[in-house]
Amino acid sequence: MRLTSALKTLAITFALSASGVALAQGGGGGNGEEMKKAEAAVRAQDNAKSLGTDLTPKLPPATVPADPQNIWDLDLSSGGRVRIQLRPDIAPNHVERIKELTRQGFYNGLKFHRVIPGFMAQGGDPKGDGTGGSTLPDLKAEFNPMPHLRGTLSMARAQGEDSANSQFFIVLLPRMQLDKKYTVFGRVIEGIQYVDAIHQGEPPADPTVILQASIESDGKPPVTAAPPPPPAPPVSIIDTPAPKKVAPKKK
């Protein structure tokens, strides 16, 4: 019996050693406890391998290097050019949609139809009333961990999560309650002052227009609004004296 027990112990020890587990040396009565710990360590190691060694969820980087192929330029009638870094690493399908519509010229001439102070500026609707979209199919949501901070570019949608199409909004002040409910796909990196200058209202009385939307790698120069015509010179009315009556000559 002792020989059989010794052989079993030797076999287990050999198996554990082959699995890369180092057994702590000990004598006598502690050997059984050490064996249990070693077996548990082997099981944990196998589980870690099957699940992947790094179980910590990985968050996308807060910023990425500026890449002209993923910078969306908006030339606004309220000012200059707004440069937006698109994020295909977190919302590839939404970024692809924006690029496709932009290169079609879809956004040129569209208005910001809903602009709420301290909240957001929304555009991208060809109808101009919040009910329109492109002829392309709606997008499946790509909700991600990126927060809705000042300058965040996010996709507008209807009640359904998978109803985004062409409309977007730019956040004016942080709105964390929108996180993971709307798809973030970019953020303003330059020209936020022109976003602040977008005319407010639902709808605005004098809406700001996207003069040109372009992908920066396409190399389109900025488009500016035509200056208003100079005011007409004031019309001055000059009083002309009445002609003097000439008395008839006496004969």
C-alpha positions in Angstrom: 0.0 0.0 0.0 2.8 2.4 0.9 4.5 1.6 -2.4 1.3 2.3 -4.4 0.7 5.6 -2.6 4.3 6.7 -3.2 4.0 5.9 -6.9 0.7 7.9 -7.2 2.4 10.9 -5.4 5.4 10.6 -7.8 3.1 10.5 -10.8 1.2 13.6 -9.8 4.4 15.4 -8.9 5.8 14.6 -12.3 2.6 15.8 -14.1 2.6 19.1 -12.2 6.3 19.7 -12.9 5.7 19.1 -16.6 3.0 21.8 -16.5 5.5 24.3 -15.3 4.4 24.5 -11.7 7.1 24.6 -9.0 6.1 22.7 -5.9 7.2 24.2 -2.6 9.4 21.9 -0.6 8.0 20.6 2.7 8.0 17.6 4.8 5.6 15.2 6.3 2.0 16.3 6.8 2.2 19.5 4.7 2.7 17.6 1.5 -1.0 16.9 0.8 -1.9 20.6 1.3 0.9 21.7 -1.0 -0.3 19.2 -3.6 -3.8 20.7 -3.5 -2.5 24.2 -3.9 -0.4 23.1 -6.9 -3.3 21.4 -8.5 -5.4 24.6 -8.1 -2.6 26.6 -9.6 -2.5 24.4 -12.6 -6.3 24.7 -13.1 -6.1 28.5 -12.7 -3.3 28.6 -15.3 -5.3 26.5 -17.7 -8.4 28.7 -17.3 -6.3 31.9 -17.8 -4.9 30.5 -21.1 -8.4 29.5 -22.3 -9.8 33.0 -21.5 -6.8 35.0 -22.5 -4.2 36.3 -20.0 -5.4 39.9 -20.0 -9.0 40.1 -18.8 -9.0 43.8 -18.3 -11.4 45.6 -20.7 -9.4 47.8 -23.1 -10.7 51.4 -23.7 -10.0 53.2 -26.9 -7.5 56.0 -26.7 -8.9 59.5 -25.9 -7.1 61.0 -28.9 -5.4 59.6 -32.0 -2.8 61.2 -34.3 -4.2 63.6 -36.9 -4.7 61.7 -40.2 -5.9 63.7 -43.2 -7.8 60.7 -44.4 -9.9 60.9 -41.3 -10.3 64.6 -40.8 -13.7 66.0 -41.8 -13.6 69.7 -42.8 -16.8 71.8 -42.5 -16.7 75.3 -44.0 -19.5 77.2 -42.2 -21.4 80.4 -43.2 -21.0 81.5 -39.6 -17.2 81.6 -39.8 -14.2 79.6 -41.0 -13.3 75.9 -41.2 -14.1 73.4 -38.5 -11.7 70.4 -38.5 -13.0 67.2 -37.0 -11.0 64.1 -36.3 -13.0 61.1 -37.3 -12.6 57.9 -35.3 -12.9 54.7 -37.5 -11.3 52.8 -34.7 -14.5 53.1 -32.6 -17.2 53.6 -35.2 -16.0 52.4 -38.6 -19.4 52.2 -40.3 -20.4 55.7 -39.2 -17.2 57.2 -40.4 -17.5 55.4 -43.7 -21.0 56.8 -44.1 -19.8 60.4 -43.4 -17.0 60.0 -46.0 -19.4 58.5 -48.6 -22.0 61.3 -48.3 -19.4 64.0 -48.1 -17.7 62.9 -51.3 -21.2 62.9 -52.9 -21.6 66.5 -52.0 -24.6 65.6 -49.8 -23.8 68.0 -47.0 -23.0 71.0 -49.1 -25.7 73.7 -48.5 -27.4 71.9 -45.6 -28.5 73.9 -42.6 -28.0 73.4 -38.8 -31.7 73.1 -38.1 -31.6 72.6 -34.4 -29.1 74.4 -32.2 -29.7 74.5 -28.4 -27.4 76.8 -26.3 -25.2 74.8 -23.9 -26.2 71.5 -25.5 -25.6 70.8 -29.2 -25.8 71.9 -32.8 -27.5 69.4 -35.1 -27.4 69.3 -38.9 -27.2 66.9 -41.9 -30.9 66.8 -42.7 -31.8 67.6 -46.4 -35.3 68.5 -45.3 -34.1 70.9 -42.7 -36.7 69.9 -40.1 -35.1 66.9 -38.4 -37.1 64.3 -40.3 -34.9 63.7 -43.4 -31.9 61.6 -44.3 -30.0 60.2 -47.2 -31.2 57.5 -49.6 -28.7 55.0 -48.0 -30.0 52.5 -45.5 -29.9 53.3 -41.8 -26.9 52.4 -39.8 -26.6 49.8 -37.0 -25.6 51.5 -33.8 -21.9 51.4 -32.8 -22.2 52.6 -29.2 -18.8 52.9 -27.6 -17.2 54.1 -24.3 -16.2 57.6 -25.6 -17.9 60.4 -23.6 -20.0 63.3 -25.0 -17.6 66.1 -24.2 -17.4 69.6 -25.7 -16.6 69.3 -29.4 -17.7 65.6 -29.6 -19.2 64.6 -32.9 -22.1 62.1 -32.5 -24.8 60.6 -34.7 -28.4 61.7 -34.4 -31.1 59.1 -34.6 -34.8 58.4 -34.1 -36.2 56.3 -31.3 -34.7 53.1 -32.6 -31.1 52.5 -31.8 -30.3 51.4 -35.4 -32.0 54.4 -37.1 -29.0 56.8 -37.6 -28.5 57.8 -41.3 -27.0 61.2 -42.1 -27.8 63.6 -39.3 -25.2 64.4 -36.7 -24.6 66.8 -33.8 -21.7 68.6 -32.2 -21.8 68.8 -28.5 -21.3 72.3 -27.1 -20.9 71.4 -23.4 -20.5 67.9 -21.8 -23.6 65.8 -21.7 -22.6 62.4 -20.2 -26.3 61.2 -20.1 -25.9 60.6 -23.9 -23.0 58.2 -23.4 -23.6 54.7 -25.0 -27.0 55.9 -26.3 -25.7 57.7 -29.3 -22.7 56.7 -31.5 -19.7 59.0 -31.0 -17.5 59.0 -34.1 -15.2 62.0 -33.8 -14.3 65.3 -32.1 -13.5 68.9 -33.1 -9.7 69.5 -33.1 -9.7 73.0 -34.6 -12.3 75.8 -35.1 -14.5 75.2 -32.1 -15.1 79.0 -32.1 -16.9 78.6 -35.4 -19.1 75.9 -33.9 -20.0 78.3 -31.0 -21.0 80.9 -33.6 -23.6 78.6 -35.2 -26.9 80.5 -35.1 -29.2 79.2 -32.4 -32.8 78.1 -32.5 -35.2 75.2 -33.2 -35.1 76.1 -36.0 -32.9 79.3 -36.1 -34.4 82.3 -37.8 -31.2 82.7 -39.9 -29.7 79.2 -39.9 -26.0 78.6 -40.4 -25.2 76.7 -43.6 -22.5 74.1 -44.4 -20.9 75.8 -47.4 -18.7 72.8 -48.1 -18.0 69.5 -46.4 -14.8 67.7 -47.4 -12.3 65.0 -46.3 -9.0 66.8 -45.7 -6.9 64.3 -47.8 -9.0 65.3 -50.8 -7.3 68.7 -50.6 -10.3 71.0 -51.2 -9.5 74.7 -50.3 -11.8 76.4 -47.8 -15.0 78.0 -49.0 -16.1 81.2 -47.5 -19.4 83.0 -47.6 -19.8 85.8 -50.1 -19.6 89.1 -48.3 -22.9 90.9 -48.1 -23.4 93.6 -50.7 -22.4 97.1 -49.5 -25.3 99.2 -48.4 -26.6 101.6 -50.9 -25.5 105.2 -50.4 -28.1 107.3 -48.7 -30.3 109.4 -51.0 -29.9 113.0 -50.1 -32.7 115.4 -51.1 -31.3 118.9 -51.8 -33.7 121.7 -51.6 -33.4 123.8 -54.8 -34.5 127.4 -54.5 -37.6 128.3 -56.4 -36.9 130.4 -59.5 -37.4 134.1 -58.9 -40.3 135.8 -60.6 -39.2 138.5 -62.9 -41.5 141.5 -63.0 -42.6 142.6 -66.4 -40.9 145.6 -67.8 -42.9 148.8 -67.8 -43.6 150.2 -71.1 
